[in-house]
Amino acid sequence: MKINRKHFLKVIGLGTTGMIVNDGRGDNLAALADSRAQQFNMHGYGAPKLDKVRVGIIGVGERGSGTVVRLASLQGVEIKALCDVVPHRVKSSYDLLSKEFSGHNPQSYSDNQQSWKQVCEREDIDLIYIATPWNLHATIAIYAMKHDKHVYTELPVGVTIEECWKVVETSETTRKHCFMGCGSCHDGMSATILNMARHGYFGEIIHGEGHYIHDRVSNNQQRWQRDKNNNNWFGYRPWRLQENVNRNGNLYPAHGLGPVSQIMDLNYGDKMNYLVSISSGDFTMSHKMEEISAIDEYFKPYVGLDFRGNMNTTIIRTQRGRTIMLQHDISSPRPGLRFDMISGNKGIYKARPDRIANSHDGWLSEGEFNQLTEKYVPEITRKFNEKRRLANTGQRNRGYEQVTASDWRLIDCLRNGLPLEMDVYDAALWSAITPLSEWSTANQGASIKVPDFTGGSWETNKRGMDVAIQSGGTTNLV
Ligand SMILES: NC(=O)c1ccc[n+]([C@@H]2O[C@H](COP(=O)([O-])OP(=O)(O)OC[C@H]3O[C@@H](n4cnc5c(N)ncnc54)[C@H](O)[C@@H]3O)[C@@H](O)[C@H]2O)c1
């Protein structure tokens, strides 16, 4: 495969190895991999209680407009600001809020690319939510924390190792939380399997697998039909298509990695040591560009470019000797897959279909599986489901509008002054896989060290993710 040198090739000395270093975004990974001294430990830290969580929302595209509804569905949340460079997106979120919810009268911000700064500068906001394209997340998060706001960002928190470090350092110096939304940690079987692992069901955890396999190319015509009345928006997203050019690696690791990371106690009992990563070639994206550019000239500039290979496989080794395999493929026609497998010295869980085994003799029957897992549904899931039942909110049209346990617990922790289920160290670690995997992929699968964003405190940090919900759980759905 061609490497586009103009975009990202640079050479730095790596001692005797003399390797070519390609970091995708300009990181000097050799220098950034080392641990830095921690200034304040945000793990286990509960910020002062907020009875009401006043929120500024930045980016109300597909995901952000759904989050407006999800957050408005939680007790104690007041949405104070809506910001997007596209004014009509702000207006439709405003209209929906006014029509379906009470107690919100947000101000709109759409003047220019920097209007989000005004939102962060307001003194009557506690939490900034970010759902813009990836390259803005760290900049906005850091600015928000420096203006005394907690942060809830969509994945990833940063696109370079240096950005990840800066987010961690800013969170520590400001003592502001930085939460990266990774609903997969609470969704589906994840919380139950985590609970089983904590009760020792799988024994010593040996290996885990998590993926982002999600066909964004072939499964839906809307992926490529531009909506000319909506700033040429199309299902794949214009900015996201660009992200897939001239890059090769795991561009979206967190959904699959989050649950595995929590089961392995990464950042609180274990840590990642190093990873290797290899990508296949591209077998679909370039063909797709040729196909759709014949219909829509908008896509002509994408013809002949280098696209991310279909399948990236990254393998991580932890300090305690566990391995993790992550895969990323968003352009092959195949069913989706996220948190996929956890294997210990007493048993194994595997997804799609969900199954459990304790020996080489075969999987438990469906009945046995259901009986077993029902026993381990954790209190966090039971409590959230009960709150949802009591609120009787019904099913929303769009999945992104359906309030999740993850959103609920974030707001609940802020309102009760509790540590977050996923903290800034998780956000940085899970995001860092992208630039590290890009580097390894560009260097024929060479091994690269994973930074320890906890500055060594992983050895003494207490477990995160309170699935037993020993504190809090008091926030209702409305
Ligand atoms: N957790 C999940 O399940 C999930 C699902 C979908 C998307 N996401 C994440 O959400 C984020 C947004 O993705 P999306 O699919 O909604 O994209 P999108 O393109 O639909 O929305 C992004 C919005 O950001 C706005 N924007 C761009 N620059 C801005 C600026 N300077 N100031 C204010 N607004 C600006 C755009 O106008 C757009 O409305 C991404 O990080 C994506 O990875 C997460």
The ligand as an ORCA input file, in Angstrom:
! r2SCAN-3c Opt
* xyz 0 1
  N     -21.333      7.112     21.679
  C     -21.917      6.805     20.535
  O     -22.608      5.792     20.414
  C     -21.746      7.733     19.367
  C     -22.575      7.607     18.265
  C     -22.420      8.497     17.210
  C     -21.434      9.461     17.265
  N     -20.616      9.535     18.337
  C     -19.578     10.561     18.429
  O     -20.219     11.834     18.494
  C     -19.408     12.815     17.877
  C     -20.216     13.543     16.804
  O     -20.589     12.612     15.815
  P     -21.903     12.816     14.933
  O     -22.120     11.522     14.279
  O     -22.981     13.421     15.728
  O     -21.383     13.870     13.840
  P     -22.236     15.009     13.150
  O     -21.440     15.472     11.993
  O     -23.630     14.548     12.898
  O     -22.290     16.146     14.258
  C     -21.187     16.959     14.585
  C     -21.720     18.373     14.792
  O     -20.645     19.216     15.222
  C     -20.862     20.491     14.634
  N     -19.634     21.289     14.662
  C     -18.553     21.186     13.855
  N     -17.648     22.131     14.187
  C     -18.177     22.833     15.234
  C     -17.726     23.939     16.000
  N     -16.555     24.528     15.770
  N     -18.530     24.437     16.964
  C     -19.748     23.870     17.202
  N     -20.228     22.818     16.497
  C     -19.441     22.299     15.526
  C     -21.324     20.152     13.220
  O     -21.957     21.240     12.587
  C     -22.266     18.979     13.489
  O     -23.604     19.400     13.674
  C     -18.194     12.059     17.350
  O     -17.188     12.117     18.299
  C     -18.674     10.643     17.222
  O     -17.621      9.727     17.299
  C     -20.771      8.704     19.405
*
